[in-house]
Amino acid sequence: MIIRKAKGSDAKAILEYCKIIGGETDNLTFGNQGVGLTLEQEKDYLDKMNSSNNSIYLVADDEGEIVGCLNLNSFSKERLKHNAELGISVKKDYWHKGIGSMLIKEAIEFAKKINIDSIHLTVRSDNERAKSLYTKFGFKKTGTFYRYIKIGKTFYDCDLMYLFLNESPV
């Protein structure tokens, strides 16, 4: 298992991965239809991420199979560029194998190198497994988005979690 930067040539595999994981869990913002990007759009996105100095897209690669993804996007606006948003997913067959931890650790190291002060993420309020992982790295809940995700006729709340890298926010 290696953690590496995603490349434009990973676009097709990542789109397929997103369809698989979207069908494995309701904890994501998309279902088994995937993220709704064309192959060209995904390739352009990955190329943009690779040329960026303030964002990163990582994959967990198990002998050529993408089994986890993490994107860390910071803002380009001067007043916001000390912040970054994190998104992460792992294939269900690879849960509880430390892949999420490896991806997050790599993302935090990258964020520190580029002087990011805080990383935030949203997680379904009832996703205790994911919240436990984030808490292990120091993320703290700072609020709730009520009725944030709607699947069918059911609404789900999401928690906003932050990790302050350089100093306490209080």
N, C-alpha and C positions, 0 to 999 in steps of 0.2 A: 504494500500500500504506500503510495506516495502522494503528497500534497504538492500541487504545482499550479502555476498560473494557467488559466484557460487560454486557448489559442483560437483564432478564427476558424481553424480547421476542426475544432471541437463542436462547431455550431450544430451540425446534424445530430450528433450523439447527445448533446445537451437538450435539444428540443424533444428527442425521444425520451430521455431521462425525465423531463418535466411531465410528459404525459403519464409515464409510469408512476411517479411519486404522487401526482395529482389524483390518481385513482387509488392509491394506497392509504390515503389519510384525508380527513376533512380539516386538518389543521393549517392548510395553506390557503392562499387567496385565489387559487385556481383549482380546477378539477382535472379529470382525465383528458380534457381537451388540450391541456398544456397552457402555455403562457400567451398563445395567440399571435406569435410572431412568425413571419416567413423565415425561410432559411437565410435569405439575404439580410433581412433585418437583424437576425440573431448574430450572423457573422459580423455585420457592421458594429453591433453593440459590443461584441467581444474585442474587436479590433480597437474600438474607442477606449474600452477599459484598459487594454494593453498599452495604449499610447498615453494614458493618463498618469500624471504624477501623484494624484490624490485619491485614486480609487483602485480597487483590485477585485478580480474575479478568480476565485480558487476552485479547483476540483480535487476530489479524492479519487485517485486513479488506481484501480485494482487490476493490474496486468492488462491495461487497455480498456477496461470497463469503468465508466464514470459512475460512482456510487454515492457521491456527495458533492454538493456545490455550496459555495458561500460567496456572496458579493458584499463588498463594503464600499459604499458610495459617499464621498464627502461633497460638500457644496462648493460651488465656484465663487459665489458672492462673498465679498470681503467680510461682511458681518456674520456670515454663517460658516465659513470654511474651517472653523475649529471643530465642527460637528461632522459625524458620519453616521449613516444608517446601515444596519447589518441585516442581511437576509440569509438564511441557511436552511438546507434540507439534506436528508440522508435517506437512501433507499431502505425500505423496511427490513429487508434481509440483513442489513448491516447495522441496525440499531443495537445499542448496548455493546459496541465494539471499540468505542473511543474515537470514532471518526469525527463526530461533532466537536469533541474537545480538541482534536488536532487542528481542525479548520479554524476554530475560534482562537486558539493560541496563536496561530500564524497571522490571523487578521489583527489581533491586538499588537503583535510585534510590528507589523506594517504600520498600523495607526500611530504607534509611538515614534517610529522613525520619521513620519511626516508631520509630527507635532499636532496630531488630533487630540483635542482635550476631552471630548465625550463621544461615546458610541451609543446610539439608541436602536431599539428594535420594538416590534409589536409581536405579541404572542397571544394565542387564544387563552382566555382566562382559565379555562378548564384543562389546559395542557400542562399538567403538573410535571411530567417528565422533562419537557423542554425548559420550563421555568426552573427546575432543579439544576439543570445544566448551566443555564445562564447565571444563576445565583452562585454556583461554584466558582465562576470567574469574577464575581463581584458586582454583577448587575443587580440593580435594585428597582423595584416597582415604584413608579412615580405617578401613575394615574391609570385610568381605565377609559377606553373608548366603548361606550355602551352600544349594543346592537350593531357592531362594526362589520361583522360578516353575516351574510344571509345565504343559507343553503336551503333550497326549497322554500318552505314557509317558516323556517326556524331561524331566529337571530342568535348570534353568539357575540359575547363581549370579548374585547381584546385588551390586554394590559400593555401599557407603555413601560419599558424598562430602560434604564440608563446605566452606563458604566463611565465614571469619571476617571480619566487616566492620570491626570497631573496633580489634582488637588481636590479636596472635598468641596462640594457645591454649597455648603452651608457656612 
